[in-house]
Amino acid sequence: MQPLLAGLAGRPLPDLPGAPLLGNVRPAPGHTRIVPVRWQRYGVRAVDGAHSGYLGPAALADALAAVPPEWEECDVADLLTTAPV
């Protein structure tokens, strides 16, 4: 929520928290994907069944991970959260 509010107010964007993104997530060549994730012991893992146009996994998620095109398994992904980390 903070990045949205900062952008709307014209303030500098805060640094986003990050965590290792675990599991089999396919990056999109040339695009950043937004993937719903849940906290695990050593990072975050994509919510099962997540795909574009389906909001069920997003409703179950603890955060949304920004997955850049060059992402590889266990790389740290920036997180958009609704609660402080």
C-alpha atoms as an extended CHARMM CRD file, in Angstrom:
* protein
*
        85  EXT
         1         1  MET       CA              0.0000000000        0.0000000000        0.0000000000  PROA      1               0.0000000000
         2         2  GLN       CA              2.8850000000        2.3610000000        0.7950000000  PROA      2               0.0000000000
         3         3  PRO       CA              4.2520000000        2.4000000000       -2.8000000000  PROA      3               0.0000000000
         4         4  LEU       CA              0.7900000000        3.3040000000       -4.1030000000  PROA      4               0.0000000000
         5         5  LEU       CA              0.2680000000        6.0910000000       -1.5770000000  PROA      5               0.0000000000
         6         6  ALA       CA              3.7730000000        7.4780000000       -2.1170000000  PROA      6               0.0000000000
         7         7  GLY       CA              3.2770000000        7.5070000000       -5.8840000000  PROA      7               0.0000000000
         8         8  LEU       CA             -0.1010000000        9.2320000000       -5.6300000000  PROA      8               0.0000000000
         9         9  ALA       CA              1.3450000000       11.8430000000       -3.2690000000  PROA      9               0.0000000000
        10        10  GLY       CA              4.4130000000       12.4700000000       -5.4450000000  PROA      10              0.0000000000
        11        11  ARG       CA              6.7930000000       11.2990000000       -2.7200000000  PROA      11              0.0000000000
        12        12  PRO       CA              9.8190000000        9.0530000000       -3.3860000000  PROA      12              0.0000000000
        13        13  LEU       CA              8.9480000000        5.3650000000       -3.3760000000  PROA      13              0.0000000000
        14        14  PRO       CA             10.0600000000        3.4790000000       -0.2600000000  PROA      14              0.0000000000
        15        15  ASP       CA             12.3640000000        0.4860000000       -0.5740000000  PROA      15              0.0000000000
        16        16  LEU       CA             10.3030000000       -2.6700000000       -0.8850000000  PROA      16              0.0000000000
        17        17  PRO       CA             10.9440000000       -5.5940000000        1.4520000000  PROA      17              0.0000000000
        18        18  GLY       CA             12.2960000000       -8.6950000000       -0.2320000000  PROA      18              0.0000000000
        19        19  ALA       CA             12.5000000000      -12.4320000000        0.3760000000  PROA      19              0.0000000000
        20        20  PRO       CA             13.8340000000      -15.4550000000       -1.4940000000  PROA      20              0.0000000000
        21        21  LEU       CA             11.1330000000      -16.6970000000       -3.8510000000  PROA      21              0.0000000000
        22        22  LEU       CA             11.0570000000      -20.4910000000       -3.6570000000  PROA      22              0.0000000000
        23        23  GLY       CA              9.5850000000      -22.9800000000       -6.0720000000  PROA      23              0.0000000000
        24        24  ASN       CA              8.8260000000      -23.1790000000       -9.7420000000  PROA      24              0.0000000000
        25        25  VAL       CA              7.8550000000      -19.7140000000      -10.9670000000  PROA      25              0.0000000000
        26        26  ARG       CA              8.2900000000      -18.9540000000      -14.6540000000  PROA      26              0.0000000000
        27        27  PRO       CA              9.4890000000      -15.4200000000      -15.3580000000  PROA      27              0.0000000000
        28        28  ALA       CA              7.9750000000      -13.6790000000      -18.3770000000  PROA      28              0.0000000000
        29        29  PRO       CA             10.5770000000      -12.6680000000      -20.9930000000  PROA      29              0.0000000000
        30        30  GLY       CA             10.6790000000       -8.8730000000      -21.1910000000  PROA      30              0.0000000000
        31        31  HSD       CA              8.0510000000       -8.3680000000      -18.4660000000  PROA      31              0.0000000000
        32        32  THR       CA              7.8070000000       -8.2860000000      -14.6730000000  PROA      32              0.0000000000
        33        33  ARG       CA              5.2200000000      -10.7060000000      -13.2990000000  PROA      33              0.0000000000
        34        34  ILE       CA              3.2180000000      -10.0690000000      -10.1450000000  PROA      34              0.0000000000
        35        35  VAL       CA              2.7860000000      -13.3790000000       -8.3220000000  PROA      35              0.0000000000
        36        36  PRO       CA              0.7330000000      -13.9940000000       -5.1340000000  PROA      36              0.0000000000
        37        37  VAL       CA              2.9210000000      -15.6150000000       -2.4480000000  PROA      37              0.0000000000
        38        38  ARG       CA              2.6970000000      -17.0590000000        1.0690000000  PROA      38              0.0000000000
        39        39  TRP       CA              5.3960000000      -16.9390000000        3.7230000000  PROA      39              0.0000000000
        40        40  GLN       CA              7.3840000000      -20.1500000000        4.2270000000  PROA      40              0.0000000000
        41        41  ARG       CA             10.1850000000      -20.8770000000        6.6730000000  PROA      41              0.0000000000
        42        42  TYR       CA             13.0320000000      -19.6350000000        4.4370000000  PROA      42              0.0000000000
        43        43  GLY       CA             11.2470000000      -17.2120000000        2.1010000000  PROA      43              0.0000000000
        44        44  VAL       CA              8.0230000000      -17.0190000000        0.1290000000  PROA      44              0.0000000000
        45        45  ARG       CA              6.3710000000      -19.5100000000       -2.2260000000  PROA      45              0.0000000000
        46        46  ALA       CA              3.8740000000      -18.8700000000       -5.0190000000  PROA      46              0.0000000000
        47        47  VAL       CA              0.2730000000      -19.7010000000       -4.1390000000  PROA      47              0.0000000000
        48        48  ASP       CA             -0.8840000000      -22.7990000000       -6.0480000000  PROA      48              0.0000000000
        49        49  GLY       CA             -3.2860000000      -22.1730000000       -8.9170000000  PROA      49              0.0000000000
        50        50  ALA       CA             -2.2170000000      -18.5780000000       -9.5270000000  PROA      50              0.0000000000
        51        51  HSD       CA             -2.7020000000      -17.3580000000      -13.0920000000  PROA      51              0.0000000000
        52        52  SER       CA             -3.7650000000      -14.1310000000      -14.7370000000  PROA      52              0.0000000000
        53        53  GLY       CA             -7.4180000000      -13.2780000000      -14.3810000000  PROA      53              0.0000000000
        54        54  TYR       CA             -8.0150000000      -15.5080000000      -11.3320000000  PROA      54              0.0000000000
        55        55  LEU       CA             -8.1570000000      -13.6120000000       -8.0200000000  PROA      55              0.0000000000
        56        56  GLY       CA             -8.6280000000      -16.5660000000       -5.6560000000  PROA      56              0.0000000000
        57        57  PRO       CA             -4.8840000000      -17.1250000000       -5.0270000000  PROA      57              0.0000000000
        58        58  ALA       CA             -4.3480000000      -13.3670000000       -4.5740000000  PROA      58              0.0000000000
        59        59  ALA       CA             -6.9960000000      -13.3730000000       -1.8430000000  PROA      59              0.0000000000
        60        60  LEU       CA             -5.1060000000      -16.1610000000       -0.0200000000  PROA      60              0.0000000000
        61        61  ALA       CA             -1.6910000000      -14.5210000000       -0.4230000000  PROA      61              0.0000000000
        62        62  ASP       CA              0.4100000000      -12.8660000000        2.2800000000  PROA      62              0.0000000000
        63        63  ALA       CA              2.0570000000      -10.6230000000       -0.3250000000  PROA      63              0.0000000000
        64        64  LEU       CA              2.5690000000      -10.0730000000       -4.0500000000  PROA      64              0.0000000000
        65        65  ALA       CA              6.0580000000      -10.7560000000       -5.4180000000  PROA      65              0.0000000000
        66        66  ALA       CA              7.4710000000       -8.7640000000       -8.3310000000  PROA      66              0.0000000000
        67        67  VAL       CA              9.2880000000      -11.3180000000      -10.5200000000  PROA      67              0.0000000000
        68        68  PRO       CA             11.6260000000       -9.6500000000      -13.0520000000  PROA      68              0.0000000000
        69        69  PRO       CA             12.4200000000      -11.3480000000      -16.3900000000  PROA      69              0.0000000000
        70        70  GLU       CA             15.9230000000      -12.3530000000      -15.2390000000  PROA      70              0.0000000000
        71        71  TRP       CA             14.6980000000      -14.0210000000      -12.0160000000  PROA      71              0.0000000000
        72        72  GLU       CA             16.0510000000      -17.4900000000      -11.1380000000  PROA      72              0.0000000000
        73        73  GLU       CA             14.8460000000      -19.8600000000       -8.4300000000  PROA      73              0.0000000000
        74        74  CYS       CA             15.6610000000      -18.6840000000       -4.8790000000  PROA      74              0.0000000000
        75        75  ASP       CA             16.5660000000      -15.1410000000       -6.0240000000  PROA      75              0.0000000000
        76        76  VAL       CA             15.2210000000      -12.4170000000       -3.7440000000  PROA      76              0.0000000000
        77        77  ALA       CA             12.0040000000      -10.8800000000       -5.0810000000  PROA      77              0.0000000000
        78        78  ASP       CA             10.5680000000       -7.5010000000       -4.0810000000  PROA      78              0.0000000000
        79        79  LEU       CA              7.3280000000       -7.8610000000       -2.1120000000  PROA      79              0.0000000000
        80        80  LEU       CA              4.2020000000       -5.7320000000       -2.0440000000  PROA      80              0.0000000000
        81        81  THR       CA              2.5890000000       -6.3230000000        1.3310000000  PROA      81              0.0000000000
        82        82  THR       CA             -0.4090000000       -4.9310000000        3.1730000000  PROA      82              0.0000000000
        83        83  ALA       CA              1.2120000000       -5.3500000000        6.6020000000  PROA      83              0.0000000000
        84        84  PRO       CA              4.6660000000       -4.4000000000        7.8910000000  PROA      84              0.0000000000
        85        85  VAL       CA              7.2770000000       -7.1120000000        7.3940000000  PROA      85              0.0000000000
